[in-house]
Amino acid sequence: GAALATVGAAAAALGKLPSFGGSADQSSRVNGNAIGTEAAPEIIDVTIPYDAASRLAFESYPENDGVDYVQFKMLYESQMVAEVKAKVQERKVKEMQLVLDELEKDAAEIRFQMDELFRPKTTVDEEKVMNESGSVTSVDLSIDYDAAAKLAYEASGKSMEFETFRERYVEETVAMVSAKKAERDASN
């Protein structure tokens, strides 16, 4: 406390800072020499009135003579509340836009993955492909007549000879297709 009072008094004597602490009758000394007496600190009111903003706005109008301040204050506060509400809603809209943007990016990524899923893994141009040496080779793209029967036979567990299975498969398939055609013709 005494050291702070001494430094404060020295600074005050030099005119650079207000004095700090101490009593009015206490003199400060630097190297044994009296500098002066300390003054009691001055109390400064730094409170801000609630309506300071509206008062400043009211006073900023050049021709405010004859205008009722109470009515102006009410309108001013209503305007400020509306502006704050608008800013809150604007922020909410921006937040929702960010969410929407993220969802759209997710949907685009899923669409891309679906496209990739259904994209042919290899492409064949005019039944020609490149072999390992880089030259173009012809490729047989024909499908065996019994391919469907062979697939069904593989899935059946091969409980009988393929020829017997194939004959039964062809008979059942022809009967199924004929029945469906008859249903379609009957409904038309």
C-alpha positions as CSV (number, residue, x, y, z in Angstrom):
1,G,0.0,0.0,0.0
2,A,2.7,2.6,1.0
3,A,4.8,1.8,-2.1
4,L,1.8,2.2,-4.4
5,A,0.9,5.5,-2.7
6,T,4.5,6.7,-3.2
7,V,4.6,5.7,-6.8
8,G,1.2,7.2,-7.4
9,A,2.2,10.5,-5.7
10,A,5.3,10.7,-7.8
11,A,3.4,10.1,-11.0
12,A,0.8,12.7,-10.0
13,A,3.5,15.2,-9.2
14,L,4.9,14.7,-12.6
15,G,1.4,15.2,-14.1
16,K,1.2,11.8,-15.8
17,L,-1.2,9.8,-13.6
18,P,-3.8,10.6,-11.0
19,S,-2.7,9.8,-7.4
20,F,-3.6,6.5,-5.8
21,G,-4.7,5.6,-2.2
22,G,-3.4,7.1,1.0
23,S,-5.0,10.0,3.0
24,A,-5.1,13.7,2.2
25,D,-2.8,14.6,5.0
26,Q,-0.1,12.0,4.2
27,S,2.9,13.3,2.3
28,S,4.9,11.1,-0.1
29,R,8.6,11.1,-0.2
30,V,11.0,10.1,-2.9
31,N,14.6,9.8,-1.6
32,G,13.5,11.5,1.6
33,N,12.1,14.6,-0.2
34,A,8.4,15.5,0.2
35,I,6.6,15.4,-3.1
36,G,3.2,16.6,-2.0
37,T,0.1,15.5,-0.4
38,E,-2.3,12.9,-1.9
39,A,-5.7,14.0,-2.8
40,A,-8.7,11.8,-2.1
41,P,-9.8,9.8,-5.2
42,E,-12.5,11.4,-7.2
43,I,-15.6,9.3,-7.6
44,I,-16.8,9.1,-11.2
45,D,-20.2,7.8,-12.2
46,V,-19.9,5.5,-15.2
47,T,-23.5,4.1,-15.2
48,I,-25.2,4.1,-18.5
49,P,-29.0,4.8,-18.5
50,Y,-31.2,2.0,-19.9
51,D,-32.5,4.3,-22.7
52,A,-29.1,5.7,-23.7
53,A,-29.3,4.3,-27.2
54,S,-32.8,5.6,-27.9
55,R,-31.8,9.0,-26.4
56,L,-28.7,9.2,-28.7
57,A,-30.9,8.2,-31.7
58,F,-33.5,10.8,-30.8
59,E,-30.9,13.5,-30.4
60,S,-29.3,12.6,-33.7
61,Y,-32.4,13.8,-35.6
62,P,-31.7,17.4,-36.6
63,E,-35.3,18.5,-36.2
64,N,-36.5,16.8,-33.0
65,D,-38.2,19.9,-31.5
66,G,-41.8,19.2,-30.8
67,V,-41.4,15.5,-31.1
68,D,-42.5,13.4,-28.1
69,Y,-39.5,11.5,-26.8
70,V,-41.7,8.9,-25.0
71,Q,-43.4,8.0,-28.3
72,F,-40.1,8.0,-30.2
73,K,-38.6,5.7,-27.5
74,M,-41.5,3.3,-27.8
75,L,-41.1,3.1,-31.6
76,Y,-37.3,2.9,-31.4
77,E,-37.4,0.0,-28.9
78,S,-40.0,-1.8,-31.1
79,Q,-37.8,-1.3,-34.1
80,M,-34.8,-2.7,-32.2
81,V,-36.7,-5.7,-31.1
82,A,-37.9,-6.4,-34.6
83,E,-34.3,-6.1,-35.9
84,V,-33.0,-8.5,-33.3
85,K,-35.7,-11.0,-34.1
86,A,-34.9,-10.6,-37.8
87,K,-31.2,-11.3,-37.1
88,V,-32.1,-14.4,-35.0
89,Q,-34.2,-15.7,-37.9
90,E,-31.5,-14.9,-40.4
91,R,-29.0,-16.9,-38.3
92,K,-31.5,-19.8,-38.1
93,V,-32.0,-19.7,-41.9
94,K,-28.2,-19.7,-42.4
95,E,-27.8,-22.7,-40.1
96,M,-30.6,-24.6,-41.9
97,Q,-29.0,-23.7,-45.2
98,L,-25.8,-25.3,-43.9
99,V,-27.7,-28.4,-42.9
100,L,-29.5,-28.5,-46.3
101,D,-26.1,-28.1,-48.1
102,E,-24.7,-31.1,-46.1
103,L,-27.8,-33.2,-46.9
104,E,-27.5,-32.3,-50.6
105,K,-23.9,-33.3,-50.5
106,D,-24.8,-36.6,-48.9
107,A,-27.5,-37.2,-51.5
108,A,-25.1,-36.5,-54.3
109,E,-22.6,-38.9,-52.9
110,I,-25.2,-41.6,-52.6
111,R,-26.3,-40.9,-56.2
112,F,-22.7,-41.2,-57.3
113,Q,-22.3,-44.5,-55.4
114,M,-25.5,-45.8,-57.0
115,D,-24.3,-44.8,-60.5
116,E,-21.0,-46.6,-59.8
117,L,-22.9,-49.6,-58.6
118,F,-24.8,-50.0,-61.9
119,R,-21.9,-48.8,-64.1
120,P,-20.5,-51.7,-66.2
121,K,-17.2,-52.7,-64.9
122,T,-15.7,-53.2,-68.4
123,T,-16.8,-51.9,-71.7
124,V,-16.6,-53.7,-75.0
125,D,-16.5,-51.7,-78.2
126,E,-17.7,-53.5,-81.3
127,E,-16.8,-56.9,-79.8
128,K,-13.1,-56.0,-79.6
129,V,-10.9,-55.7,-76.6
130,M,-7.2,-55.1,-76.1
131,N,-5.2,-58.1,-75.0
132,E,-2.2,-58.0,-72.7
133,S,0.2,-57.0,-75.5
134,G,-2.0,-54.0,-76.4
135,S,-3.4,-55.3,-79.7
136,V,-7.1,-55.5,-80.4
137,T,-8.6,-59.0,-80.3
138,S,-12.1,-60.1,-81.2
139,V,-14.3,-61.3,-78.4
140,D,-17.2,-63.8,-78.7
141,L,-20.2,-62.1,-77.0
142,S,-22.7,-64.8,-77.9
143,I,-24.8,-66.4,-75.1
144,D,-25.2,-70.1,-75.0
145,Y,-28.8,-71.2,-75.7
146,D,-28.9,-73.3,-72.5
147,A,-27.3,-70.6,-70.3
148,A,-30.5,-70.0,-68.3
149,A,-31.0,-73.8,-67.9
150,K,-27.4,-74.2,-66.8
151,L,-27.8,-71.5,-64.2
152,A,-31.0,-73.1,-62.8
153,Y,-29.3,-76.5,-62.8
154,E,-26.3,-75.1,-60.8
155,A,-28.8,-73.6,-58.3
156,S,-30.9,-76.8,-58.0
157,G,-28.2,-79.0,-56.4
158,K,-27.7,-81.2,-59.5
159,S,-30.0,-84.0,-58.2
160,M,-30.4,-85.4,-61.8
161,E,-28.5,-85.4,-65.1
162,F,-28.4,-82.1,-66.9
163,E,-30.2,-83.3,-70.0
164,T,-33.2,-84.5,-68.0
165,F,-33.2,-81.3,-66.0
166,R,-32.9,-79.2,-69.2
167,E,-35.9,-80.9,-70.8
168,R,-38.1,-80.4,-67.6
169,Y,-36.8,-76.8,-67.3
170,V,-37.7,-75.9,-70.9
171,E,-41.2,-77.5,-70.5
172,E,-41.9,-75.6,-67.3
173,T,-40.5,-72.3,-68.7
174,V,-42.6,-72.5,-71.9
175,A,-45.7,-73.3,-69.8
176,M,-45.1,-70.4,-67.5
177,V,-44.5,-67.9,-70.4
178,S,-47.6,-69.2,-72.2
179,A,-49.8,-68.7,-69.1
180,K,-48.5,-65.2,-68.6
181,K,-49.1,-64.3,-72.2
182,A,-52.7,-65.7,-72.0
183,E,-53.3,-63.5,-68.9
184,R,-51.9,-60.5,-70.6
185,D,-54.0,-61.1,-73.7
186,A,-57.1,-61.6,-71.6
187,S,-56.7,-58.4,-69.7
188,N,-56.3,-56.4,-72.9
